[in-house]
Amino acid sequence: MKVDLDCDDKRITARAEAQMLGDEIEGKALFMEYDVDGWKYVRIILDLKGDPSKLQPGKHAVHIHEKGECKCEGFKCAGGHFDPGPFGNTDPDANHGFHSGDLPSINIDSDGKGHLEAISTRITLSKGPVSIIYTPSGTSLMVHANPDPYAPGESGSGQSGGPRLACGVIKAC
């Protein structure tokens, strides 16, 4: 698994990481905040690998969840999707596609490996005009069993990605 961070890039103003773990699944996510002319954006790099019977080939939803907790059955303690406001609605299904923590899906190959690179202007790692992901209860990164439809559904329907396969608490580094 290869995840590199360009530590010499002076535009990077903050960094975070998440060690991803699940049932026979592991990986690492890096978060790098850039400030370009006063505008902040976060680059996310996620590398994941697992037993293909657990981490099946195809697309899997990836979201930032509202709590920094992954030590419970099914990772339910991570709460809903990160969406602090001003009119936040963390229901994973009902407000899906509009959460600050909604990210592109990761594509897993037939060997159980996947790589995702994404950029978000909906979150920050430091104080700024949008949502900082360091909250009192922390936040986590979640990989789900199903693809992300990027559309809302009924509350509790699992529309937003279904079962939770891998989770990692997001921490400053």
C-alpha positions in Angstrom: 0.0 0.0 0.0 1.5 3.3 -1.0 0.2 6.7 0.3 2.7 9.5 0.0 2.5 13.0 1.5 4.5 15.9 0.0 5.8 17.4 3.2 7.7 20.1 1.4 4.7 21.7 -0.3 4.4 25.1 1.5 0.8 25.4 0.4 -0.2 22.6 2.8 -1.5 24.3 6.0 -2.7 21.2 7.9 -2.5 17.4 7.8 -4.6 14.6 9.2 -4.8 10.8 8.8 -7.0 7.9 9.5 -5.9 4.2 10.0 -8.7 2.2 8.3 -9.7 -1.1 9.9 -12.5 -3.6 9.2 -13.1 -7.3 9.1 -10.0 -8.4 7.1 -9.7 -4.9 5.7 -7.0 -2.3 6.3 -5.8 0.9 4.9 -4.8 4.5 5.4 -6.3 7.8 4.5 -4.4 11.1 4.3 -6.0 14.6 4.5 -4.0 17.6 3.3 -5.4 21.1 3.6 -4.2 23.6 1.0 -4.6 27.4 1.1 -4.4 29.0 -2.3 -5.0 32.7 -2.2 -7.1 32.4 0.9 -9.3 29.6 -0.4 -9.0 26.3 1.5 -9.5 22.9 0.1 -8.7 19.4 1.4 -7.1 16.7 -0.7 -8.0 13.2 0.5 -6.0 10.1 -0.5 -7.3 6.7 0.6 -5.6 3.3 0.0 -7.5 0.2 1.0 -6.9 -3.5 0.8 -8.8 -6.5 2.0 -10.0 -10.0 1.4 -12.0 -9.8 -1.8 -14.8 -11.8 -0.1 -15.1 -9.0 2.5 -14.2 -6.0 0.3 -15.8 -7.0 -2.9 -14.7 -5.7 -6.3 -16.6 -2.6 -7.4 -17.5 0.8 -6.1 -17.9 1.5 -2.3 -19.3 4.7 -0.7 -16.9 6.8 1.3 -18.1 9.3 3.9 -16.8 11.4 6.8 -18.9 10.5 9.8 -19.9 12.8 12.6 -18.1 11.0 15.5 -14.5 9.9 16.0 -15.4 6.4 17.2 -14.9 3.1 15.4 -14.8 0.6 18.3 -18.3 -0.8 18.2 -20.2 -3.5 16.3 -20.9 -2.4 12.7 -19.2 1.0 13.4 -22.6 2.4 14.4 -20.9 4.5 17.1 -19.5 6.7 14.3 -23.0 8.3 14.0 -24.4 9.8 10.8 -22.7 11.7 8.1 -20.7 14.8 9.0 -22.9 17.8 8.3 -22.5 20.5 11.0 -24.7 23.2 9.5 -25.8 25.8 9.5 -28.8 23.7 8.8 -27.1 20.3 9.4 -28.9 17.0 8.9 -26.7 14.0 9.7 -29.2 11.4 8.6 -27.2 9.2 6.3 -30.1 8.6 3.9 -32.5 11.5 4.0 -30.0 14.3 3.3 -27.6 12.3 1.3 -25.6 14.0 -1.4 -25.7 17.3 0.5 -23.6 16.4 3.6 -20.2 18.1 4.1 -18.8 14.6 4.6 -20.0 13.0 1.3 -17.0 12.0 -0.8 -16.6 10.1 -4.1 -16.8 6.3 -4.0 -13.6 4.2 -4.0 -13.3 1.5 -6.7 -12.0 -1.9 -5.4 -10.3 -4.2 -7.9 -10.5 -8.0 -8.1 -7.5 -8.4 -5.7 -9.3 -6.4 -3.0 -7.3 -3.2 -3.5 -8.5 0.3 -4.1 -7.1 3.8 -4.4 -9.1 7.1 -4.1 -8.0 10.7 -4.6 -10.5 13.4 -4.1 -10.6 17.1 -3.3 -13.3 18.7 -1.1 -14.1 22.4 -0.5 -16.8 21.4 2.0 -14.5 20.7 4.9 -11.3 22.1 6.4 -8.7 20.9 8.8 -8.3 24.4 10.3 -10.6 27.3 11.1 -12.1 28.7 8.0 -15.3 29.6 6.2 -16.5 26.0 5.9 -16.8 23.0 8.3 -13.7 22.0 10.3 -13.7 18.2 10.8 -12.0 18.5 14.2 -15.0 18.6 16.5 -15.2 17.9 20.3 -16.5 14.3 19.5 -14.0 13.9 16.6 -14.9 12.5 13.1 -14.2 9.3 11.3 -13.8 8.1 7.7 -16.1 5.3 6.7 -16.1 2.9 3.7 -19.4 1.2 3.0 -20.4 -2.1 1.3 -22.4 -0.6 -1.5 -21.9 2.1 -4.2 -22.9 5.7 -3.4 -26.0 6.8 -5.3 -25.4 10.5 -4.5 -29.1 10.9 -3.9 -31.3 11.1 -0.8 -33.6 8.2 0.2 -35.9 7.3 3.1 -34.4 7.6 6.6 -33.0 4.2 7.6 -33.1 2.8 4.0 -29.4 2.3 3.7 -29.6 4.3 0.4 -26.3 6.1 1.2 -24.0 3.0 1.0 -25.4 0.3 3.2 -23.3 -1.7 5.7 -20.2 -0.2 7.1 -17.1 -2.1 6.2 -14.1 -0.1 7.4 -13.7 2.8 9.7 -10.8 5.1 10.8 -10.7 8.0 13.3 -9.4 11.2 11.7 -6.5 12.6 13.7 -4.1 15.5 13.1 -0.6 14.6 12.2 
